Amino acid sequence: KPATRREKEHMAAITQFRCVACWTTGLCCGPTECDHTLSGGIRRGHMFVLPLGSWHHRGIPLPGYTANQMRLTFGPSRRLHGKAFKATYGTDYELMAKVNALLDSK
């Protein structure tokens, strides 16, 4: 369903962060996008989003990179390499905890 005003504000705040998967490397895999987390294969809603760069979110390589070069440089993409992404960066719940801690500190 469409996002409420509060949900839109929350998602706008999330996109101001760098990609949560890139936090550990200091790299930047592309512009930050909101990735909706799932529970039992069902989207949890607009308040349960992660900041992910375009590579980590949708598997879109940066200009001048191939998908293989992106994976070698930035790590696995959530869309293209779901299991490897979780093994490398953590589960949705672990990543949400990191993001919520950062939100709470602001």
N, C-alpha and C positions, 0 to 999 in steps of 0.2 A: 504494500500500500504506500501511498505517497508520504514523504517525510513531513513531520510537523515542523513548525518554526524552531522549536527547541532542538529537534533532531538535526535539522539543517545547520544550526549554529554549532552543534557538537561535531558534525562531520567537517565543517569548515575549520574548526579548531584542530581536528586530527590532521588535516592536510597541511597544516603549518609545521608539523614535525617532519623530520627526515624519516626515511624508510626504516621501520623497526628492525628488519633483517640486516640493514647496513650499519646499525648502531655499533655492532661489535667490531666491524672492520674499518669504519671511518670513511668508507667509500660511498658513492651515490649512484644508484642504478637507474635513475630516471626520476621524473617528476612524481611527487607523492600523490597517491590515489587512496581512496577509502576502499578497503576490502571487507565485505560483510562476512562475519564468522558464521559457522554452521553448528547446529546441534542435532545429531541424528539425521544429518543430511538436509535439514531445514534451516533456512536463513533465520538468524536470531533477531534481527531488527536493526534499525539505524543507529542505535546506541551501542551496538556491539561491532564496531569496525576497527580495523587495524590500519595504520599508515604504512603503505607499501609502495615502493617505487614501481614504475611501469614494468621493469624486468621481473622483480619478485612477485608482483601481483598477476600480470597477464602474460609474461614471457615475451615482452616486446624488447628486442635488442636496441641498444643505443646506436645512433648513426655511426657507421664505420666498424661495427662489431657484428660478428656472426653469433648465432645462438650458442654455439659451442664455446666461442671466446667469452661470451657473457657468463656462461656457467663456470668456466675456469677462473674468471676474474672476480665475479660477484657471488658465486654460489648458485645453488639450485633455485629455480623459479617455482613458486607455489602452484601455478597452473600447470606447468609442464612436468614437474618432478615432485609431486605432492608428498610422497613418503620421505624422499631425501630432504625436502624442505623442512618437514617436521623434525626429522632426526638432527638436522643441522641447527635450526633456530628455536625449536620448541613447539609445543602444541598451541592451539588457539587460546586455551585458558592461560598458559604460561605467558604468551605474548600479550594478551589482554591485561594481565597483572602488571607487566612492565609499563604498558601504555597508561593504565589507570594510576599507577604510582606517579608517573610524570605529570599527569593531569592534576592529581591531588596536590602536587608540590607547587603548582602555579596559583 
